[in-house]
């Protein structure tokens, strides 16, 4: 009569026990990842959400909960989201701060609770982090270099001395500051005449109203540097209303789907692609790896940027 060797009997018994206990919760559960973004009214963050959800399905080894703000100035919503993820004991929180200083405190609470936090897209304020005793890596693009690319393209087309304006993002966000600096770098190098620089808080309608007033006061404006594509859309709308389509060159930042037809039509000169649909997915990967390795991320992990014009626009 055939019999199993003792080692095989023991192995089989062990396997049976593990199978019996697995439904009782011994099997490891998937880590929970909270994704905190800015305004979901902005196409950039809608695309980011879609990219993150697709990434969750592709990897299949984590559970994702994406949340965003209703508007670009709803800073309290981000704080509440982080605090909710802490209460619910999420494993990883990936945050694109709407305000680089205000988000330091809730993130510090999450870290204290043992949650792995990844700061992406918009860098936290260095001074505020130092004051809070935080040393957190940043996963994101070089916003200053990206804005410089767009500004250089504007300067190349307009030439020295042309009057231009800057439409800034939320002044509390680091990427808004960096993009303004990048535009100013380009203006200085290209000898453009920056006659005004004001914020429209990333919002399309605010940018539309702001630029309408700027154009009324300065009808000889030749170019606009908008810190994101949502505001560039508002500017383009104001230019159309003034009957100056194509006469005033506009550059933006983000390469959202809605801006691409305007680039093809010549209503927008250029934008900067920072590959938003991939950015959150990459940040999630970094967070999960840091959690697994028990090693916090350090420094600046740069993500790619690319100038988009009529020559290479896609989609």
N, C-alpha and C positions, 0 to 999 in steps of 0.2 A: 504493500500500500504506500502511495506517495505521501510524503509529509513535508511541510514547509520547514526550512531551517529556523532555529530559534530567533535569529536576528530579523528574519522577514516577518515572523509572527509578531514580534515587538513593534516593528515599524508599522505593520498593518493595524495593530491595536491603537497605536499613537495617532495614525491618520483618522481612524474612526472616531476617537475622542475629540480631535480637533474639529472634525466635521460636525460632531454633535454640539459642540460649544459655540461654533461660529455664529449661529443665529442669535445667541444670547448676548452678543456684543463684543466678543473677544477680537473679531476681525476689526482691523484698523479703519476708522472712518475717514472720509476725504477731508482735507483741510478746507476751512471756509475762508474765502477771500472777499473782502469788501472793497469795491472800487468807488472812490469819491471823486466826482468830476465837477466841472463848472456848469454853466448854463446849458441845459439840453435844448434851449431854443436856438442855440448855435449849431449849425450843421457839422462843424468840426467835432463836437462832442457826441452828436448823434452817430457819426461814423465811428468814433472811438468806441462807443457802446457796442455797436454791431461787431466791430473787430474783436472786442473782448469776449463777447458771447460766442462767436465762432471759434475763438481760441479755447474757450472752456470745453466746447464739444469736441474739438480736435484732440486736446490732451486727455480729457476724461478723468483726470485724477484730482480735481478740486471742484468745489462748489462756489459759484460766483454770485455776488449780490451787487449790481451796479446801481448807483444813485447819483443824482445831480441836482442842481439848483433850478428854480423856475426863471430866474433872471440873473444877470451878471452882478447885481448888487445885493443878492440875497445871501450874505455871508453867514448868517445864523444857521441856514440850512446845512451848510458844510459842517459846522461845529456839532450840530445835533446828530448828523449822520455818523461822524466819528465816535461820538459818545454812545450812540446806539450800538455800534459794532463792538465797542468795549464791553458794554452791558451784556451783549449776546455772546461774548467770549469768542470772537472771530480769531483766526490764527494769523491772518495777514491783512493789513489795510494798505491800499495803494491810493495815494492822494495827489490830486492836481490842485493846489491851493488857489482860491479866488483872491485871497489876501495873504501875502507872504509873511506878514507879522502876526496877524490875528490867529492863524492856524497853528502857530507854534505851541500854544498852551494845550489845546485838545490832543495834539499829537504827542506831547510830553506825557499826558495821562495814559495814552494807549501804550506807549513804550514802558511806562512804569507797571502797567498791567501784564507785561510780558508778551505783548503782541508785536510781531515784526511789521515795521512800517516802511514803506517805500515812498519817497517824495519824487514825483515825476512831473514832466511838462513845465511846471512853474516852480522855480527854486524858492525854498524858504529863505527868509532874511537871515543873513549870517550873524549879525549883531544880536538879533532876538534869540537865535539858537544858542549862541555863546552864553547869553545871560541866563538861559534856561538850563544850561549844562548839557546841551544836545550836540551830537556829532553825527549827522545823518547825511548819507550820500544823496546825490541828485542824479536822476536818470532823465535826460532830456537834451534838447538841441542847444546850439549856440545861437541864441536869439539875436544877439548883437551882430554876429557875422551874417545871419540870414537877412536881417534888415539892411545891412550894408550891401548885400548882393542886389536887393530890389532897388535901393537908393542909387547904386552905381548905374544900374540899367536906366533909371529915370534921368540921371545926369548925362549919360551918354546920348540919349535921344534929345533932350532939351538944350544942352549946351550951357556954358557959363553965363551967369547973370540972370537966369530965368527965375521968376518968382514962384515959390512953392510953399505949401503949408504941410504941417504934420498933424494928423488926427491920432491922438494918443489913446492907449487903452486905460484900464483902471490904474490910477497912480499908486495904489497899494500893492500891485502885483509886480514881482520882479521882472517877468517877461515884458511887461509894458515899458518898464524903465530901460531894459536892455535894447528893446527895439527902437525906442526913441534915440538912444545913444548911437545905435547903428545907422539910423537915418541921418543923424547929425554928422557922423563920420563921413558918410557919402556926400552930404551937402557941402561939407568943408573941402573934401578932396575934389569934388566936381565944380566948386565955386558957384553953387546954387544960392539963391537969395531966399532964406527961410523968413517969411514975413509974419508967420503966426504958428503957434504950436499949442493945441488945446485938447482936452480929453473928451471923448464921447462914450467912455466906459464900455467899450467893446460892442455897443448897441447900434443896430442898423438905423433906427429912426432918429436916435440922438445925433448920429453922424450926418444924416440927411439934413436935419435942422441946422446943425452947426455949420456945415459947409455952405448951405444956402445963404446964411448970414455972412460968412466969410467972403463969398463970391459977390454978394451985393456991395460989400465994403471995398472989395478989391477985384474989380472985373477983369483985371489983366493977369490973374493967377494962371500959371501954365502947367503946374503939376501938383499932385497930392500924394503924400506918403501916409497910407492908412495902416495902423498897427495890426489889423486883422481884416479878413475878407468880409466879415459881416458889416464892418464900417465902410469898407470899399464899395459894397453894394449900395449903401445909403448915399455915398458920395456920387456914384455913377447915376443914381436916380435924380439927384439934384442937378447934375450936369445936363441930363436929358431935359429936365424941366426948364432949364435956362436956355435951351436950344444950342448948346455948345458940345454936343456929343462928338468925341474924337478930337476936339480942339484942346482939351485939358487932359493930360496924361495922368493916370492913376496906377499906383502900385499897392499891393496888399500883402497879406501873409496868411497862410494856411492851406491854400489850394482846395477849398471846399468845392463840391460839384457845381454850385450855383454860380461860381465865378468864372468857370471855364468857358461857357458860351460868350461871356463878355470879353474874354481875352481873344477869342476867335473873331469877334465882331469889331475889335479895335477899341472897345469902350474902356477896357482895362489893359494896361501895358504889360504887367507882370505880377506874379505872386510868388510866394515861397512855400514849397511843399516840405512839411516836417513829418509826413507819413504818420498822421494821427491814428489811423486804424490799426497800425502796428505798435505804436508807442505804449499803449496800455498793456497789450499782450506781453511785450518785452519786460515791462516793469513787473508784471505779475510773475513772470518766469524768474526774475531776479529775486523777488520776495520769497517765492517758494524755495528756491535754492538756498537763500540765506537762512530760512527757517530750518531746512533740513540739515545744513552744515553747521548751524549754530554759530555763524560768523556774520556779524553786521556788515552791510555794505559801507564802503568808504569812498570819499572823493566825488568826482564828477564822471559819470558814465555817459559819454556823449552819444547822441543819436543823430542820424543823418538829416541833412537839409539839401534842397535843390531849387535853383531858380527855374520858374516855369514861365515861358513866354509863348507867343503864337507859334514858335518854331518847334516846341516840344510838348505842348499841351495835349493831354489825353483824356479820354472819357467823355 
